[in-house]
Amino acid sequence: MAEKLTDRTALEPLLAAGWDMVAGRDAIAKRYVFANFIEAFGWMTRAALVAEKMNHHPEWSNVYKTVDVVLTTHDAGGLSDLDLALAQKMDALAG
């Protein structure tokens, strides 16, 4: 089981890359906007494969070319290293 993140300085690069803290939750969020639905859905498919391999799954929604993502580790009661790693991988997949 992942442990809750205690070193908040590890969040700084993600916050600089467009991730935001979620009000009222120990979670981070980001909105990805793609050129069209196919690009958004393709990215979600690639991100889903990464998340499945990590056994760490995002809260997300998709409307046309926009994907909203929230990351938190429910078992840990907040952010963990898994969230940081998945956020970095999602950003890399988005290019």
N, C-alpha and C positions, 0 to 999 in steps of 0.2 A: 504494500500500500504506500502511496506517495505521502510525503509529509508536507504540511502547510509551509509556504515560503516565509522565511523570517528575514532574509536579506533583501530588502526592497530596492537596493541599488541595482540589482539584476534587472529590474523593470525599466530602467532609464533608456536603454537602447530601443526597446519596443515602443515606449511612449514617444520617443523622438521619431519613430517610423510610422506614426499615425494611430497607434493603439491608444485607447483611453480607458481610464478607470470607470467602472460602472457605479453610478450613485446607489448607495444603500447595499452594495454587495461587494464581496472580495472577489472581483472578477475584472477581466479586461474585455474590451470590445473594439471591433474595427469593421468599417464598411468598405467592401471591395466593389468597384464599379468597372465592368468590362465593356467591351465594344458592343456585345449583343448577348442574347440568351445562350447561344451555343458555346461561346467562350466562358460564360459564367458557369454553365452546367459542366463543361469540360474540366474547369478548375475544381469545382466541387467534387467531381469524380476522382481526380488525382489526390485531392486533399483527403477524401474519404478513405482511400487506400492507405495513405500515410497514417491517418488516425486509427484505422483498424490494426495496423501493424504495431502501433504504440499501445493499443488497447486503451485509448483515451479519445473520447468523442466530443465534438463541439456542440454547442447549442447554436443552431443557425437557421436562417430563412433566406429564401430566394424569391425575388420578384423581378421578372424579366432579366435585366443585365446587372442587377444589384444583389450582392450577397452580404447579409449582416451576420457577423460571427460574435459569439460571446464564449469566452473560455474561463473555466473555473474547475476545480477538482472537488466534486461533491463529497467523495470519501474523506478528503482532508479538511473539508469545511472552508475552503477558500483556494487561493492561488497556490500552485506548486510548481516544481521544476518541469513537470509534464506540460503545463500550460505555456511556459516560456519556450520550451522546445517545439511544441506544436505551432505556436505563433510564428516562430522563426521559419519553420518549414512552410507554413502557409504563405508567408511573405515571399519566400524564395520561389514557390510555385507560381505566384502571381507576377513574378518578374520585376 
